[in-house]
Amino acid sequence: MLSRDELEVLFRDLESDRVERKRSLVSDRIREAICAFANDLPDYRRPGVVFVGQNDDGSCAGIDIDDRLLTSLASMRNDGKIQPLPMMTVRRECLDGCVVAVVVVEPSDRPPVRVDGRCWVRIGPSRAIATVEEERRLTEKQTWHNLTFDARPCSGATLDDLDLLLFEREYVPSATSPEVMRENGRSVQEKLRALRMLNKGNQPTNAAILLFGRDARAFFPGAYIQFLRIDGTELTDPIRDHKEIGGPIPDQVRQLEELLRLNIRTSAAIGNGVRREQADYPIRALEQICRNAILHRNYDSSTMPIKVHWYADRVEIMNPGGLYGDVTPETIFQNVTAYRNPLLAEGLKNLNIVERFGVGLQIARKSLSENGNPPLKYDFQPNFVLFTLEASA
């Protein structure tokens, strides 16, 4: 955390390469600055600062630093455009009589950091897209201790356990900007390391095995989805359909969502010459709850699959692993986010499976309400999370 004295020095020093000044809120440029400071190419190991409301010549822009502007800046951390998520704070300060928004960005321990697939770095007072060699330097800076489960090397795994064609065909184009893809001379190992899917010893990370492994269940026995269609309201009632969905997680998502669509029942009513159709469950709510389960489940120590049990009157979706980090039953619907599997979250965002971070449950609740379903039910236990969607009347 920078002290006020340090902030004042940076605010006054027009030559500092740890400062970016913006007259107003220009989202894309500010994201690029956040990315560059997080990458910390000069290896200062000190925070960089974006002052919003200050002109390039150091004078005060005099704009209104209101709560809406501060909220917009803070949302840049979790909107999924910057990957991996940066460590940053946003606050209002009055420095030398000028009220500004101060965005303080900590150096990342998992570079390279990207915005929409582009890796930005700070070179003196200017900002630029990193060259291939600069990206290599950033990759070598990765701190491999104290990593989350999905960023750790997968014990016993080798490059042969990855579907490298799938990685090159689907993941690289979605996670890398066109400029970087046009660069020559990158081996597949360098691409994997740059995207944090391979450690320095050429061992795949757990996220790599989950996203494009040939057989994820060989390493994580619970990494699949159990789907049951039950002809009744009790688990002991006859089973109409039963499927186990395995393979790379992106394939699991696609197969499950196709199955969900096949099981939705739509009724039609005609009144006043108008035909009205209503589904028993909105597909958007089912998709969001299932994606939430896949993203936040415990892959590390649980052998239990994600369970999707479709009864005659409700759908229950259970994932192993309780709430994580700062997320509590009181804050889970308030856009408070903490990721058990942040590298997996990044991968699903790159593949456009996750739209935005932290809003899936709100989307589900809204979709249920608009479709006329009862409110979403939930049960948070230390070792599992259960969501229940009840059919519309």
C-alpha positions, 0 to 999 in steps of 0.5 A, a space after each residue: 500500500 502506497 502512503 499518502 507521501 508516496 502518492 504526492 511524490 508520484 503525482 508531482 513527478 512528471 518523469 516517473 515511469 510508474 505513473 499514468 495520467 488520464 484526464 477522464 475515464 477512457 476505459 481501454 487505455 486505463 486497462 492497458 495501463 493497469 496491465 502494463 503496471 501489473 507486468 512490471 517489466 522493469 522489475 521495480 517490484 513496486 506498485 504503479 499508479 493511474 491518476 484519473 483527473 490529471 492532465 499530462 502536464 500535471 495540471 488538474 483536469 477538474 472532473 467530477 470524481 463521483 461514485 459512478 466513476 470509482 465504481 467503473 474503475 473498480 469493475 475493471 478488476 473483475 470484468 474479465 478483460 484483464 487476465 489474470 485478475 490484477 491486484 489493484 485498489 481504487 480510491 478518491 484522493 485530494 492531492 495538491 488541491 486536485 481531486 483525482 481517482 487513484 488506481 494503485 496496481 501491484 506487480 503480478 506474481 503470474 505474468 504475463 498479464 494481458 488485456 483482450 489477448 494483448 500483453 502491455 508493458 511500460 517502457 519509460 514514460 510510454 506504453 507498448 505491446 510486449 515483443 516476443 522477447 519481452 513476453 519471454 522475460 515476463 514468463 520467466 518472472 512467474 512466481 511458482 510458490 503459493 499458487 492456487 491449485 489450478 496453477 500448480 504443476 499436475 503431478 505425474 503429467 507430461 506434455 503427452 497428456 495434453 491434446 496439443 492440437 486442441 490447444 493450438 486450434 481452440 485455445 491459442 486463438 482465443 487467448 492471444 491477440 492477432 499481433 502475437 499470433 503473427 509472431 514467428 519462432 514460438 514453440 508450443 512449449 513457449 506458448 503454453 508457458 506464456 499462458 501459464 499452462 506449463 511450468 519451468 520444468 515443462 510440466 503441465 499445470 492442473 488447469 491445462 489438464 482440465 482444459 485440454 488434457 487427453 484424460 483429465 479423470 486419470 488425474 482428477 477422478 471427480 472431473 466429470 458431470 453426472 446427469 440424472 433425469 428422474 421420473 418423479 420427485 425422489 431420488 429413489 424414483 425410476 431413472 428416465 435418463 442417465 449420462 456421465 459427461 467427461 473430457 476437457 471441461 469446454 467439451 463438458 460445458 457444451 455437452 451438458 448445455 445441449 442436454 439441458 436444452 433437450 430436457 426443457 419442456 415448453 408449453 403453449 397457450 393461446 389467448 386473445 388470438 395470441 400464442 404464448 410459449 413458456 419453458 418450465 425452466 429458462 435455459 439461461 438460468 440453468 446454464 449460469 448455475 451449471 457453469 458456476 458449479 464447473 468453475 468453482 468446484 473443488 477438483 483437488 481433493 474431491 472424487 465426487 462429480 458435479 451432479 445435475 439431478 432433474 426431477 419432475 418438479 425441480 432441478 438440483 445442481 450440486 458441486 463439491 467444495 464449499 464457498 471459497 475465500 471472501 464469498 459468504 452466504 451473505 455476499 455471494 449475490 452481491 458481486 463479491 468474487 473469490 476464485 478457487 480456480 482462477 486460471 481455469 476461470 481465465 481459460 473459460 473466459 478466453 473461450 467465451 464460456 464465461 461471459 463476465 465474472 461475478 454476475 452468473 448468479 444474478 443472471 440466473 435469478 433474474 431469468 427465473 423471475 422473468 420466466 415465472 419460476 419460484 426464487 432460486 433456492 440454495 444450500 451452502 455446506 462446508 463440503 458442497 454447494 447445492 442450488 435448486 431451481 423449481 419448475 414454473 407453474 
